[in-house]
Amino acid sequence: MTVSLLAGSIPIILVVDDDEVIRMLMRQFLEGEGYAVDEAENGHAALEKMAENPYDLVILDIAMPGIDGPDVCAHLRSAMADPPPVLMVTSLDDEKSIERSYGSGAVDYVRKPIRWPVLKNRIRYILGAHRAKQELELLSRNYEMILDAAANGICGVDDRGLISYINPAALKMLGYEIADVKERDYRTVLKISQPGSEEFSEDCCPYFFRTDIKITTCFDEARMLRRDGTSFPVDFRSTPICQGQRLVGGVLVFQDVTERQEAAELIRYMANHDPLTNLPNRNYFRRRLPQAISLARRYNRILCLLFIDLDRFKPINDQYGHGVGDIVLMQVAERLRNVLRTSDSVCRLGGDEFVILLESTEALDGATLVAQKVIESLNEPIDTGAHICFIGASIGLSVFPLDCQDAETMLRHADIAMYEAKKKGRNCWQIYEE
């Protein structure tokens, strides 16, 4: 294992799943990402393979006949001095299974159905973190044997707190040349801030000044200052090096996690936004509406919900195709944004259904005015480039606390009122009434 990761060879991943289709899909994806792949159809086969071959990562299904994933992981941890990291894959959603996985030694898990971009970044981070761990253990035994080829930033500090070694990856991250940092006090080069702070004053080697600190100091998702004054997110590990009871230096290992954070942010955005219109989606709205009701109740104010269903939209899709329909929906979203104030929000529930949440309206007249503006805006013709389309909107209004007390009832009442507006002839608004 150590040879595989540190020598720069292609990482070898063992995929363990009793579902042949999952194994086939996983192999195709991983090989497409440049990894070498081996397979096992159950826990017994996995243990036999791991006894004979080194792997850089094991991807384990939690639920398997015979020996399940957590048991395989636990056996691996007890039988091997330096076992590979284990990533669990599960379709289960119970807390007990997840806790068993972590308790047996798994480093992370992903859910089925697998989202491949998530798996890609998760594997990259796990392999990188495992590599950093192995390098740190190697440097703890002999900190002079630092590998210049390491992808993580590595720095050696002597007993005076002066930088005795820094690798090319660290120099590139920080924007320095080797001559700029050699023999300099680490505090003038390695400047760390805790998450949420702009003060780059954290001592990354506290063991030089505090005798009670004799273990690795960790800064997860902290920020590190570059030479030019900009900063970037890092996972940072600082380990004291001792000879007997005497402190003789330290080894610092840090990893730029910008890509990981961007990937996580993109995943969060995609989970809460409609990809066509970029409006918040139903998932976001289901969480936001109860929060808005709670705030309205706390501050004793009204909250208005407008449920919008487009009129004459289906014929556009049927006659001109979904491409033209998509353009119409994007222009509808833009018009709805332009009607609202910054304190209000609009979401696309799906299809041609939208909702508007008015959180700062002091009277019902304000909501009906917004509803009328929406109708007038959507009555204007929409130019899709190849066609001029005419639509309209039927709008239902529900008002907290006048006709509802919770989110589910509010949405249902607005939906009912919208259908009443359609019965009245469409292209109008209707307030919910018992």
C-alpha positions in Angstrom: 0.0 0.0 0.0 2.7 2.5 0.9 4.6 1.8 -2.2 1.5 2.2 -4.4 0.5 5.6 -3.1 3.9 7.2 -2.6 5.5 6.0 -5.8 2.9 7.7 -7.9 1.5 4.6 -9.5 -2.2 4.2 -10.5 -4.3 3.8 -7.4 -6.0 0.3 -7.2 -9.6 0.2 -6.0 -11.4 -2.9 -4.8 -15.2 -2.7 -5.4 -17.2 -5.1 -3.2 -20.9 -5.5 -4.0 -23.2 -8.5 -4.4 -25.0 -6.7 -7.3 -23.2 -7.5 -10.5 -24.7 -4.5 -12.3 -23.4 -2.1 -9.6 -20.0 -3.6 -9.9 -20.0 -3.2 -13.7 -21.1 0.4 -13.5 -18.6 1.2 -10.8 -15.8 -0.4 -12.9 -16.7 1.6 -16.0 -16.8 4.8 -14.0 -13.6 4.3 -12.0 -11.6 3.1 -15.0 -12.8 6.1 -16.9 -11.3 8.2 -14.1 -7.9 6.5 -14.5 -8.1 4.1 -11.6 -7.2 0.4 -11.7 -10.2 -1.7 -10.5 -10.6 -5.2 -8.9 -13.9 -6.7 -7.8 -15.4 -9.0 -5.2 -18.9 -10.3 -5.1 -19.2 -10.7 -1.3 -17.4 -10.2 2.0 -15.6 -13.5 2.0 -14.2 -12.9 -1.5 -13.1 -9.4 -0.5 -11.2 -10.6 2.5 -9.4 -13.2 0.4 -8.4 -10.6 -2.2 -7.2 -8.2 0.4 -5.1 -10.8 2.1 -3.3 -11.4 -1.2 -3.2 -7.9 -2.9 -2.6 -4.3 -1.8 -5.3 -1.8 -2.5 -5.4 2.0 -2.2 -9.1 2.1 -1.5 -12.0 -0.3 -0.8 -15.5 0.6 -1.8 -17.9 -1.6 0.3 -21.6 -2.2 0.0 -23.1 -2.1 3.5 -25.8 -4.7 3.0 -24.4 -8.0 1.7 -25.3 -11.6 2.4 -22.9 -13.5 4.7 -20.3 -11.0 6.0 -21.7 -7.5 5.5 -19.8 -4.3 4.8 -19.2 -3.2 8.5 -18.0 -6.7 9.4 -15.6 -6.8 6.5 -14.3 -3.3 7.5 -13.8 -4.3 11.1 -11.9 -7.5 10.1 -9.7 -5.5 7.8 -8.8 -3.0 10.6 -7.9 -5.8 13.0 -6.0 -8.0 10.6 -3.8 -5.4 8.8 -1.2 -3.0 10.2 -1.9 -0.4 7.5 -5.3 -1.1 6.0 -6.6 0.9 3.0 -9.4 3.4 3.6 -12.9 2.1 3.2 -15.7 4.0 1.5 -19.2 2.5 2.2 -22.0 2.5 -0.3 -25.5 2.1 0.9 -29.2 2.4 0.0 -30.0 2.2 3.7 -31.1 5.4 5.4 -31.1 4.3 9.1 -28.7 5.8 11.6 -27.7 2.5 13.1 -26.2 1.2 9.8 -24.3 4.5 9.3 -23.0 4.4 12.9 -21.9 0.7 12.4 -20.0 1.7 9.3 -18.1 4.5 11.0 -17.6 2.4 14.1 -16.0 -0.3 12.1 -13.5 2.1 10.6 -15.0 3.4 7.4 -13.9 6.9 6.5 -17.0 7.9 4.7 -20.1 6.7 2.8 -22.2 7.6 -0.3 -25.8 6.8 -0.9 -27.4 4.8 -3.7 -28.4 5.7 -6.3 -24.8 6.9 -6.8 -24.2 10.5 -7.9 -21.0 10.1 -9.9 -19.7 13.6 -9.5 -20.0 13.2 -5.7 -18.3 9.8 -5.8 -15.5 11.2 -7.9 -14.6 14.0 -5.5 -15.1 11.8 -2.5 -12.6 9.2 -3.8 -10.1 12.0 -4.7 -10.3 13.5 -1.3 -10.1 10.1 0.5 -7.1 9.0 -1.5 -5.4 12.4 -0.9 -6.1 12.3 2.8 -4.8 8.7 3.1 -1.7 9.7 1.2 -1.2 12.7 3.6 -1.6 10.3 6.6 1.0 7.9 5.3 3.4 10.7 4.5 2.9 12.1 8.0 3.7 8.7 9.6 6.8 8.4 7.4 8.0 11.8 8.4 7.3 11.2 12.1 9.8 8.2 11.9 12.4 10.2 9.9 11.3 13.7 9.1 14.3 14.3 6.8 12.9 11.8 4.3 10.4 14.2 2.8 9.2 13.4 -0.7 9.4 16.3 -3.2 6.8 14.6 -5.3 4.0 14.9 -2.7 0.9 16.6 -3.9 0.3 18.1 -0.4 2.3 20.9 1.0 5.0 19.6 3.4 7.2 21.7 5.6 9.9 20.8 8.1 10.7 23.1 11.1 13.8 22.8 13.3 14.0 23.2 17.1 14.4 26.9 16.7 11.2 27.3 14.8 13.0 28.0 11.5 12.0 26.4 8.2 14.5 23.7 7.4 12.6 22.1 4.4 9.6 23.0 2.3 8.5 21.0 -0.7 7.5 22.3 -4.2 3.8 21.8 -3.6 3.9 24.0 -0.5 5.9 26.7 -2.4 3.4 26.7 -5.2 0.4 27.0 -2.9 2.0 29.8 -0.9 3.6 31.7 -3.9 7.2 31.6 -2.6 10.6 30.5 -4.0 12.8 28.2 -1.9 15.3 31.1 -1.2 12.5 33.2 0.3 11.6 30.8 3.1 14.6 28.7 4.0 15.8 29.4 7.5 12.9 31.9 8.2 10.7 31.8 11.3 7.7 29.6 10.4 5.3 32.3 11.8 6.3 34.8 9.1 5.5 32.3 6.3 2.8 29.9 7.5 -0.1 32.1 8.5 -3.4 30.4 9.5 -6.8 31.6 10.4 -9.7 29.6 11.9 -12.9 29.2 9.8 -14.9 32.4 9.9 -12.0 34.6 11.0 -9.9 37.0 9.0 -7.2 37.2 11.6 -4.2 35.1 10.4 -2.7 34.8 13.8 -3.1 31.1 14.7 0.1 29.5 15.8 0.4 26.4 13.6 3.2 25.0 15.8 1.8 25.6 19.4 4.0 22.8 20.8 7.0 25.2 20.6 5.5 27.4 23.3 3.1 25.0 25.2 4.6 22.0 26.9 1.2 20.4 27.3 0.8 19.9 23.6 2.7 16.8 22.4 0.3 15.5 19.7 -0.7 16.6 16.2 -2.5 19.9 16.0 -5.3 20.0 13.3 -6.9 22.9 11.5 -9.7 21.6 9.4 -11.0 23.9 6.6 -9.0 26.8 8.0 -7.5 29.5 5.7 -3.9 30.0 4.8 -2.3 33.2 3.6 -0.3 33.4 0.4 2.6 35.7 -0.2 0.5 38.1 -2.3 -2.1 38.6 0.5 -4.8 36.3 -0.9 -5.9 33.2 1.0 -7.1 29.7 0.3 -8.9 26.9 2.4 -6.7 24.1 3.8 -6.8 21.1 6.0 -3.6 21.5 8.0 -1.7 19.1 10.3 1.2 20.0 12.5 3.1 17.3 14.3 5.9 17.7 16.9 9.1 15.7 16.4 10.7 14.5 19.6 13.8 12.6 20.5 13.0 11.1 23.9 11.4 14.0 25.8 13.2 16.7 23.8 11.4 18.6 21.1 13.6 18.8 18.0 11.2 20.2 15.4 7.9 19.7 13.6 6.4 18.5 10.4 3.6 20.4 8.8 1.4 18.9 6.1 -1.4 20.9 4.4 -3.8 20.3 1.6 -5.6 22.9 -0.6 -9.3 22.0 -0.3 -10.6 24.6 -2.6 -11.8 22.1 -5.2 -13.5 20.0 -2.5 -15.3 23.1 -1.1 -16.4 24.2 -4.6 -17.7 20.7 -5.3 -19.7 20.6 -2.1 -21.1 24.1 -2.7 -22.1 23.1 -6.3 -23.8 20.0 -4.9 -25.7 22.1 -2.3 -26.7 24.6 -5.0 -27.9 21.9 -7.4 -29.9 20.2 -4.7 -31.8 23.4 -4.0 -32.2 25.1 -7.4 -34.0 24.3 -10.7 -31.4 23.7 -13.4 -33.5 25.3 -16.1 -34.5 28.6 -14.5 -31.9 28.8 -11.7 -34.8 29.5 -9.3 -35.0 27.8 -5.9 -36.8 24.5 -6.3 -39.4 22.5 -4.5 -36.7 21.0 -2.2 -35.7 24.5 -1.1 -39.3 25.7 -0.8 -40.3 22.8 1.5 -37.7 23.9 4.0 -38.1 27.7 3.6 -41.9 27.9 4.0 -42.0 26.5 7.6 -39.1 28.9 8.6 -41.0 31.8 7.1 -44.2 30.9 9.0 -42.2 30.6 12.2 -40.8 34.1 11.8 -44.2 35.5 10.9 -45.7 33.9 14.0 -42.8 35.3 16.2 -43.1 38.8 14.9 -46.9 38.8 14.7 -47.1 39.6 11.0 -48.9 38.1 8.0 -47.3 35.9 5.4 -48.7 35.6 1.8 -48.2 32.7 -0.6 -49.0 33.0 -4.3 -49.4 29.7 -6.2 -48.9 30.4 -9.9 -50.0 28.1 -12.7 -49.3 29.2 -16.3 -52.3 29.4 -18.7 -52.0 28.1 -22.3 -48.5 26.6 -21.7 -49.2 23.0 -22.7 -50.2 24.0 -26.3 -46.8 25.7 -26.7 -45.0 22.5 -25.7 -47.3 20.4 -28.0 -47.1 22.7 -31.0 -43.5 24.1 -30.9 -41.7 21.5 -28.8 -40.1 21.4 -25.4 -37.1 23.6 -26.5 -39.5 26.5 -27.1 -41.3 25.6 -23.9 -38.0 25.8 -21.9 -37.3 29.3 -23.3 -40.8 30.4 -22.2 -40.2 29.1 -18.7 -36.8 30.9 -18.4 -38.4 34.2 -19.5 -41.3 33.6 -17.1 -38.8 33.1 -14.3 -37.0 36.4 -15.2 -40.3 38.3 -15.3 -41.2 37.0 -11.9 -37.9 38.0 -10.5 -38.4 41.5 -11.8 -41.8 41.9 -10.2 -40.6 41.1 -6.7 -38.7 43.0 -4.1 -35.5 41.7 -2.6 -37.3 40.6 0.5 -39.6 38.3 -1.5 -38.8 35.0 -3.1 -40.0 33.0 -6.0 -39.5 29.2 -6.5 -40.3 26.8 -9.3 -42.2 23.8 -8.0 -41.9 21.9 -11.3 -43.5 22.0 -14.7 -45.3 25.3 -15.2 -46.0 25.8 -11.4 -44.3 28.6 -9.5 -44.8 30.0 -6.0 -44.1 33.5 -4.6 -43.5 34.0 -0.9 -44.2 37.5 0.4 -42.5 37.9 3.8 -42.6 41.7 4.3 -46.2 42.5 3.1 -48.0 44.4 5.8 -51.5 44.0 4.3 -53.4 41.7 2.0 -53.7 44.5 -0.5 -49.9 44.3 -1.0 -50.3 40.6 -2.0 -53.1 41.2 -4.4 -51.1 44.0 -6.0 -48.2 41.6 -6.6 -50.6 39.0 -8.0 -52.0 41.6 -10.4 -48.5 42.7 -11.5 -47.6 39.1 -12.2 -50.7 38.6 -14.3 -49.9 41.8 -16.3 -46.3 40.8 -16.7 -47.1 37.4 -18.0 -49.8 38.7 -20.4 -47.1 40.4 -22.4 -46.0 38.3 -25.4 -42.9 36.2 -25.1 -40.5 36.2 -28.0 -38.6 32.9 -28.2 -36.7 33.8 -31.3 -38.6 31.6 -33.7 -42.1 32.2 -32.3 -44.1 34.7 -30.4 -46.0 33.0 -27.5 -48.9 34.2 -25.5 -49.6 32.8 -22.0 -51.2 34.0 -18.8 -51.4 32.9 -15.2 -54.0 31.7 -12.7 -52.9 32.6 -9.2 -54.2 31.3 -5.8 -53.4 33.2 -2.6 -53.2 31.8 0.9 -52.5 34.1 3.9 -51.0 33.1 7.3 -52.6 33.3 9.9 -55.9 34.2 8.2 -56.6 30.8 6.6 -53.8 28.5 7.7 -51.5 27.7 10.6 -48.8 25.5 9.0 -46.8 25.1 5.8 -48.7 22.1 4.4 -52.1 23.7 4.8 -50.8 27.0 3.4 -49.6 25.3 0.2 -52.8 23.3 -0.2 -55.0 26.3 0.3 -53.0 28.3 -2.3 -53.3 25.4 -4.7 -57.1 25.2 -4.2 -57.5 28.9 -4.7 -55.5 28.7 -7.9 -57.9 26.1 -9.3 -60.8 28.4 -8.3 -59.1 31.2 -10.4 -59.0 28.8 -13.3 -62.7 28.0 -12.9 -63.4 31.8 -13.0 -61.9 31.9 -16.5 -58.1 31.9 -16.0 -55.8 34.9 -16.1 -56.9 36.1 -12.7 -56.2 35.7 -9.0 -58.3 34.2 -6.2 -57.9 34.4 -2.4 -58.6 31.2 -0.5 -62.0 31.0 1.2 -63.6 28.2 3.1 
